[in-house]
């Protein structure tokens, strides 16, 4: 009886429900924030956006701007896609699985970017005034592409590190500590990328928050689908 319960995925079911719940909460939050921004488009900028933007304009010495430019550069270009491939290669147990996971991670990131771009074009929120920019930017503002991409990349890397630790049959404590440390470090990096966009004056604060929300939704959905589709031995 015990073996049958384990085989049917009894312990996995709560994790699937948790992931789906996170997706639902994320969608509600994202839709709510989108509604606020859509309303704000016909009036003044949201107070929190104006306050954060004004603060950044008065608190960005040259050295900090240089650091912010370096940090923000890691959230775009080739780097995120290379990291997604690296995450897939890290997660696989052999060459066949590694290549499959790498392709899956890259497709996951690309599809997420396509959906984010569609949302951005549909909402069409303008960026702050060009005169306030301390770096180059293009396209509409909501949600922030850098914030979304860096958060997705951090999530993929954390998942890969955790999966690799389980494959190596590491002790539960050591595995959990390693994954938790990676999650904290990568989370701080993703947060820094998002905040750099506000500091550099190319995004409103709610653009960045929306990017983080979007990434959370997409990662939660991906986690739920993987847990339902993959055999238990490959999770």
C-alpha positions as CSV (number, residue, x, y, z in Angstrom):
1,X,0.0,0.0,0.0
2,X,2.8,2.4,0.9
3,X,4.6,1.6,-2.4
4,X,1.5,2.3,-4.4
5,X,0.9,5.6,-2.7
6,X,4.4,6.7,-3.4
7,X,4.1,5.5,-7.1
8,X,0.9,7.5,-7.7
9,X,2.6,10.7,-6.5
10,X,0.9,11.2,-3.2
11,X,3.7,13.4,-1.8
12,X,3.9,15.2,-5.1
13,X,0.3,16.3,-5.3
14,X,0.6,19.0,-2.5
15,X,3.6,20.5,-4.4
16,X,1.6,20.6,-7.6
17,X,-1.3,22.3,-5.8
18,X,1.1,24.8,-4.2
19,X,2.7,25.6,-7.6
20,X,-0.7,26.1,-9.2
21,X,-1.8,28.3,-6.2
22,X,1.3,30.4,-6.7
23,X,0.4,30.8,-10.4
24,X,-3.1,31.9,-9.5
25,X,-2.0,34.4,-6.9
26,X,0.6,35.7,-9.4
27,X,-2.0,36.1,-12.1
28,X,-4.3,38.0,-9.8
29,X,-1.5,40.3,-8.7
30,X,-0.3,40.8,-12.2
31,X,-3.8,41.5,-13.6
32,X,-4.5,43.9,-10.7
33,X,-1.3,45.8,-11.2
34,X,-1.9,46.0,-14.9
35,X,-5.4,47.4,-14.3
36,X,-3.9,50.1,-12.0
37,X,-1.3,51.1,-14.7
38,X,-4.0,51.1,-17.5
39,X,-6.0,53.5,-15.4
40,X,-3.0,55.6,-14.6
41,X,-2.2,56.0,-18.3
42,X,-5.1,58.4,-18.6
43,X,-3.9,60.6,-15.7
44,X,-0.8,61.5,-13.8
45,X,2.0,59.1,-13.0
46,X,1.4,56.9,-9.9
47,X,2.7,58.6,-6.7
48,X,5.0,55.7,-5.8
49,X,6.5,55.8,-9.3
50,X,7.0,59.6,-9.1
51,X,8.6,59.4,-5.7
52,X,10.9,56.6,-6.6
53,X,11.9,58.3,-9.9
54,X,12.5,61.6,-8.2
55,X,14.6,60.0,-5.4
56,X,16.8,58.2,-8.0
57,X,17.5,61.4,-9.9
58,X,18.8,63.0,-6.8
59,X,20.8,59.9,-5.4
60,X,22.9,58.6,-8.3
61,X,26.5,59.8,-8.2
62,X,28.7,58.9,-11.1
63,X,30.2,55.9,-9.4
64,X,26.8,54.4,-8.6
65,X,25.6,55.0,-12.1
66,X,28.6,53.1,-13.5
67,X,27.9,50.1,-11.1
68,X,24.2,50.2,-12.1
69,X,25.1,50.1,-15.8
70,X,27.2,47.0,-15.2
71,X,24.5,45.3,-13.2
72,X,21.8,46.2,-15.7
73,X,23.8,44.8,-18.6
74,X,23.6,41.3,-17.1
75,X,19.9,41.3,-17.4
76,X,19.8,41.5,-21.2
77,X,21.6,40.4,-24.3
78,X,23.2,37.0,-24.8
79,X,24.0,36.4,-21.1
80,X,20.4,35.4,-19.9
81,X,20.0,32.9,-22.7
82,X,23.5,31.4,-22.1
83,X,22.6,31.1,-18.4
84,X,19.4,29.3,-19.3
85,X,21.3,26.8,-21.4
86,X,23.8,26.4,-18.6
87,X,21.0,25.7,-16.2
88,X,19.6,22.9,-18.4
89,X,23.1,21.4,-18.9
90,X,23.6,21.5,-15.1
91,X,20.3,19.8,-14.4
92,X,20.6,16.8,-16.6
93,X,21.9,13.4,-15.4
94,X,23.5,12.4,-18.7
95,X,24.2,14.0,-22.1
96,X,20.8,13.2,-23.6
97,X,19.0,14.7,-20.6
98,X,21.3,17.7,-20.4
99,X,20.7,18.6,-24.0
100,X,16.9,18.1,-23.6
101,X,16.9,20.2,-20.4
102,X,19.0,22.9,-22.0
103,X,16.6,23.1,-25.0
104,X,13.7,23.2,-22.7
105,X,15.1,25.9,-20.5
106,X,15.9,28.0,-23.5
107,X,12.4,27.5,-25.0
108,X,10.9,28.4,-21.6
109,X,12.8,31.6,-21.5
110,X,12.1,32.5,-25.1
111,X,8.3,31.8,-24.7
112,X,8.2,33.8,-21.5
113,X,9.9,36.7,-23.3
114,X,7.4,36.5,-26.2
115,X,4.4,36.7,-23.8
116,X,6.0,39.5,-21.9
117,X,6.6,41.4,-25.1
118,X,3.0,40.9,-26.1
119,X,1.8,42.3,-22.8
120,X,4.2,45.2,-23.1
121,X,2.9,46.1,-26.5
122,X,-0.7,45.7,-25.5
123,X,-0.4,48.1,-22.6
124,X,2.0,50.5,-24.3
125,X,3.1,52.4,-21.2
126,X,5.5,55.2,-21.9
127,X,8.9,55.4,-20.1
128,X,10.0,58.3,-18.0
129,X,11.3,61.4,-19.9
130,X,14.3,60.7,-22.0
131,X,16.2,63.5,-20.4
132,X,16.2,61.5,-17.1
133,X,17.8,58.4,-18.6
134,X,21.3,57.4,-17.6
135,X,21.5,54.5,-20.0
136,X,20.0,53.4,-23.3
137,X,16.5,51.9,-23.4
138,X,13.9,51.1,-26.1
139,X,10.3,50.0,-26.4
140,X,7.5,50.5,-23.9
141,X,8.0,50.4,-20.1
142,X,5.6,47.9,-18.6
143,X,6.6,45.3,-17.6
144,X,10.4,45.8,-17.3
145,X,12.2,43.4,-19.6
146,X,15.4,43.4,-17.6
147,X,13.5,42.7,-14.3
148,X,11.6,39.9,-16.0
149,X,14.5,38.3,-17.7
150,X,16.9,38.4,-14.7
151,X,14.2,36.9,-12.4
152,X,13.4,34.1,-14.9
153,X,17.1,33.4,-15.2
154,X,17.6,33.3,-11.4
155,X,14.7,30.9,-11.1
156,X,16.0,28.6,-13.7
157,X,19.5,28.5,-12.1
158,X,18.1,27.9,-8.6
159,X,15.9,25.0,-10.0
160,X,18.9,23.5,-11.8
161,X,21.2,23.7,-8.7
162,X,18.5,22.1,-6.6
163,X,17.9,19.4,-9.1
164,X,21.6,18.7,-9.5
165,X,22.0,18.4,-5.7
166,X,19.2,15.8,-5.6
167,X,20.8,13.8,-8.5
168,X,24.0,13.6,-6.6
169,X,22.1,12.2,-3.6
170,X,23.6,14.8,-1.3
171,X,22.5,14.8,2.3
172,X,19.2,16.5,2.8
173,X,20.7,19.3,5.0
174,X,23.6,20.0,2.7
175,X,21.4,20.0,-0.4
176,X,18.9,22.3,1.2
177,X,21.6,24.7,2.4
178,X,23.2,24.8,-1.0
179,X,20.0,25.5,-2.8
180,X,18.9,28.1,-0.3
181,X,22.2,29.9,-0.6
182,X,22.0,30.0,-4.3
183,X,18.4,31.2,-4.1
184,X,19.4,34.1,-1.9
185,X,22.4,35.1,-4.0
186,X,20.6,34.9,-7.3
187,X,17.5,36.6,-5.8
188,X,19.6,39.5,-4.7
189,X,21.2,39.7,-8.1
190,X,17.8,39.7,-9.9
191,X,16.6,42.4,-7.4
192,X,19.6,44.5,-8.1
193,X,19.0,44.3,-11.9
194,X,15.4,45.4,-11.4
195,X,16.3,48.3,-9.1
196,X,19.1,49.4,-11.4
197,X,16.4,50.2,-14.0
198,X,14.7,52.7,-11.7
199,X,18.0,54.2,-10.6
200,X,19.0,54.7,-14.2
201,X,15.7,56.5,-14.8
202,X,14.5,54.3,-17.7
203,X,11.6,52.5,-15.8
204,X,9.0,53.4,-13.3
205,X,9.0,51.3,-10.1
206,X,5.8,49.5,-10.9
207,X,7.3,48.4,-14.2
208,X,9.9,46.5,-12.3
209,X,7.4,45.0,-9.8
210,X,5.3,43.9,-12.7
211,X,8.4,42.2,-14.2
212,X,9.0,40.3,-11.0
213,X,5.4,39.3,-10.8
214,X,5.4,38.1,-14.4
215,X,8.5,36.0,-13.8
216,X,6.9,34.5,-10.7
217,X,3.8,33.5,-12.6
218,X,5.8,32.0,-15.5
219,X,8.1,30.1,-13.2
220,X,5.2,28.8,-11.2
221,X,3.4,27.7,-14.3
222,X,6.5,26.0,-15.6
223,X,7.1,24.2,-12.3
224,X,3.5,22.9,-12.2
225,X,3.7,21.6,-15.8
226,X,7.0,19.9,-15.3
227,X,5.8,18.1,-12.2
228,X,2.8,16.9,-14.0
229,X,4.6,15.9,-17.2
230,X,7.9,14.4,-16.1
231,X,8.2,10.9,-14.5
232,X,8.9,11.0,-10.8
233,X,12.5,9.6,-11.3
234,X,13.4,12.7,-13.5
235,X,12.0,15.4,-11.3
